[in-house]
Amino acid sequence: QVQLVDSGGDLVQPGGSLRVTCAVSGSNFNFYTWAWYRQAPGDQRKWVASINPIGTANYADSVKGRFTISRDNAKETLYLQMNSLKHEDTAVYYCNSFPSPIHSWGQGTQVTVSS
């Protein structure tokens, strides 16, 4: 049973930075492409960024140049560094596999961008 534990969310001011973390257990972490998704209030869950086993990353246009996804295969952990945060980045952030999120979703971590 794969377990995804998202953490690191917080309240930050516009223009600020934050790093969220996803600890993965029970999976063959190294062989998956992993991704961050987010769900804003009243909206569908959407893909934000993904990273394949060799570290090649892709980003949604809305976060390109501001967010950086990374992975630590030894620690089986996924990261999302978020800089120059905007109000519209406010959402619950989740990790899962990509392109199909085949694992049970974790609890997510709330990121709120507000002054």
ROGU-988619 format. One line per 3 residues: their letters; for each residue x, y, z of N, C-alpha, C. Coordinates in steps of 0.1 Angstrom, whole numbers, plus 5000, padded with zeros to 4 digits. Example, Ala and Ser with C-alpha at 12.3 -4.5 7.8 and 13.67 -1.06 7.14 Angstrom:
<rs>
as> 5132,4943,5078,5123,4955,5078,5132,4967,5078 | 5128,4978,5071,5137,4989,5071,5129,5000,5079
</rs>
This chain:
<rs>
qvq> 5009,4988,5000,5000,5000,5000,5009,5012,5000 | 5007,5021,4990,5015,5033,4989,5009,5043,4997 | 5018,5050,5005,5013,5061,5013,5020,5074,5009
lvd> 5012,5085,5007,5017,5098,5003,5014,5107,5014 | 5024,5114,5019,5023,5123,5030,5028,5137,5026 | 5019,5146,5024,5022,5160,5019,5023,5169,5032
sgg> 5033,5178,5031,5035,5187,5042,5042,5199,5038 | 5043,5209,5047,5050,5221,5044,5042,5233,5040 | 5029,5232,5038,5020,5243,5035,5020,5253,5046
dlv> 5017,5265,5042,5016,5276,5052,5009,5288,5046 | 5008,5299,5054,5003,5312,5049,5015,5320,5046 | 5016,5325,5034,5027,5333,5030,5022,5346,5022
qpg> 5030,5356,5023,5026,5369,5016,5029,5368,5001 | 5022,5375,4993,5025,5376,4979,5039,5379,4977 | 5046,5372,4967,5060,5374,4965,5069,5366,4973
gsl> 5063,5359,4983,5071,5350,4992,5074,5337,4986 | 5081,5329,4994,5086,5316,4990,5081,5305,5000 | 5080,5293,4995,5077,5282,5004,5081,5269,4997
rvt> 5084,5259,5005,5087,5246,4999,5078,5235,5005 | 5071,5228,4997,5063,5217,5002,5070,5204,4999 | 5066,5194,5007,5073,5181,5006,5063,5170,5006
cav> 5067,5159,4999,5058,5147,4998,5067,5135,5002 | 5064,5129,5012,5071,5116,5016,5063,5104,5011 | 5070,5096,5003,5064,5084,4997,5069,5072,5003
sgs> 5060,5063,5007,5064,5050,5012,5056,5039,5006 | 5062,5027,5005,5055,5015,5000,5054,5014,4985 | 5062,5022,4978,5062,5022,4963,5077,5020,4958
nfn> 5078,5017,4945,5090,5016,4939,5093,5030,4934 | 5097,5039,4943,5097,5053,4941,5106,5057,4929 | 5117,5051,4928,5127,5055,4918,5122,5053,4903
fyt> 5113,5044,4901,5108,5041,4888,5097,5049,4883 | 5091,5057,4892,5079,5065,4888,5083,5079,4884 | 5075,5085,4875,5074,5099,4873,5064,5104,4883
waw> 5069,5114,4891,5060,5120,4902,5056,5134,4898 | 5045,5138,4904,5040,5152,4901,5034,5158,4913 | 5033,5171,4912,5025,5179,4921,5012,5183,4914
yrq> 5002,5183,4921,4989,5187,4917,4983,5197,4927 | 4974,5205,4923,4968,5215,4933,4953,5216,4930 | 4946,5219,4941,4932,5221,4939,4928,5234,4947
apg> 4924,5244,4939,4919,5256,4945,4904,5255,4949 | 4899,5264,4958,4885,5263,4962,4876,5264,4950 | 4867,5255,4949,4857,5255,4938,4862,5251,4925
dqr> 4874,5245,4924,4880,5242,4912,4884,5227,4912 | 4887,5222,4900,4892,5208,4899,4907,5207,4903 | 4911,5195,4906,4925,5193,4909,4933,5193,4895
kwv> 4944,5201,4895,4951,5203,4883,4966,5199,4885 | 4972,5195,4874,4986,5192,4874,4994,5205,4875 | 5005,5205,4883,5014,5217,4884,5027,5214,4878
asi> 5033,5203,4882,5047,5200,4877,5049,5185,4878 | 5059,5180,4870,5062,5166,4871,5077,5164,4869 | 5082,5153,4874,5096,5150,4873,5098,5135,4871
npi> 5106,5132,4860,5108,5117,4857,5119,5111,4865 | 5121,5098,4864,5132,5092,4872,5146,5098,4871 | 5149,5103,4859,5162,5109,4857,5163,5124,4860
gta> 5152,5130,4864,5152,5143,4869,5147,5154,4858 | 5142,5149,4847,5137,5159,4838,5123,5164,4843 | 5122,5177,4843,5110,5183,4849,5102,5190,4838
nya> 5089,5191,4841,5080,5199,4832,5070,5206,4841 | 5066,5218,4836,5058,5227,4845,5045,5232,4837 | 5035,5234,4845,5024,5242,4839,5028,5256,4836
dsv> 5022,5262,4826,5026,5275,4822,5024,5285,4833 | 5014,5283,4841,5011,5292,4852,5022,5293,4863 | 5031,5283,4864,5041,5283,4874,5055,5283,4868
kgr> 5056,5282,4855,5069,5281,4849,5078,5293,4853 | 5090,5290,4857,5099,5301,4860,5098,5305,4875 | 5088,5300,4882,5086,5304,4896,5087,5292,4905
fti> 5083,5280,4900,5083,5268,4908,5094,5259,4903 | 5100,5251,4913,5110,5241,4909,5106,5228,4916 | 5104,5217,4908,5102,5204,4914,5115,5196,4914
srd> 5116,5189,4925,5128,5180,4926,5125,5167,4934 | 5134,5158,4933,5132,5145,4940,5145,5140,4946 | 5143,5133,4957,5155,5127,4964,5151,5112,4964
nak> 5157,5104,4954,5154,5090,4953,5158,5082,4965 | 5169,5086,4972,5173,5079,4984,5164,5080,4995 | 5158,5092,4996,5148,5095,5007,5134,5092,5003
etl> 5132,5089,4990,5118,5087,4985,5109,5099,4988 | 5114,5110,4985,5107,5123,4988,5107,5132,4976 | 5096,5139,4974,5094,5148,4963,5092,5162,4969
ylq> 5098,5172,4962,5097,5186,4967,5091,5195,4957 | 5086,5206,4961,5082,5217,4952,5086,5230,4959 | 5096,5236,4953,5100,5250,4958,5092,5260,4950
mns> 5085,5268,4957,5076,5278,4951,5081,5292,4955 | 5085,5300,4945,5089,5314,4946,5080,5323,4940 | 5081,5336,4943,5073,5346,4938,5058,5342,4938
lkh> 5054,5338,4949,5040,5333,4951,5030,5344,4948 | 5019,5340,4942,5008,5349,4939,4995,5344,4946 | 4985,5353,4947,4973,5349,4953,4967,5337,4946
edt> 4968,5336,4933,4962,5325,4925,4969,5312,4928 | 4980,5312,4935,4987,5299,4939,4980,5293,4951 | 4971,5300,4957,4964,5294,4969,4956,5282,4965
avy> 4959,5271,4972,4953,5258,4969,4958,5248,4979 | 4952,5236,4978,4957,5224,4985,4966,5217,4975 | 4978,5214,4979,4988,5208,4971,4990,5193,4974
ycn> 4990,5185,4964,4991,5170,4965,5002,5165,4956 | 5008,5154,4960,5016,5147,4951,5010,5133,4947 | 5014,5128,4935,5010,5115,4931,5018,5112,4918
sfp> 5016,5100,4913,5023,5096,4901,5018,5104,4889 | 5025,5103,4878,5022,5110,4866,5025,5102,4854 | 5018,5101,4843,5006,5110,4840,4993,5105,4847
spi> 4993,5093,4852,4981,5088,4858,4984,5088,4874 | 4976,5095,4881,4977,5095,4896,4971,5082,4901 | 4979,5072,4901,4973,5058,4904,4972,5055,4919
hsw> 4979,5063,4927,4979,5060,4941,4968,5067,4949 | 4964,5062,4960,4955,5070,4969,4960,5083,4973 | 4952,5093,4972,4957,5107,4975,4960,5108,4989
gqg> 4971,5116,4992,4973,5119,5006,4964,5130,5011 | 4967,5136,5022,4958,5146,5028,4960,5160,5022 | 4970,5161,5014,4973,5174,5009,4979,5184,5019
tqv> 4984,5195,5014,4990,5205,5023,4985,5219,5018 | 4979,5227,5027,4973,5239,5023,4984,5250,5021 | 4984,5257,5010,4992,5268,5007,4982,5280,5005
tvs> 4984,5290,5013,4976,5302,5012,4985,5314,5010 | 4982,5321,4999,4990,5333,4996,4981,5345,4998 | 4984,5353,5009,4976,5364,5012,4984,5374,5020
s> 4980,5387,5019,4987,5397,5027,4979,5400,5039
</rs>
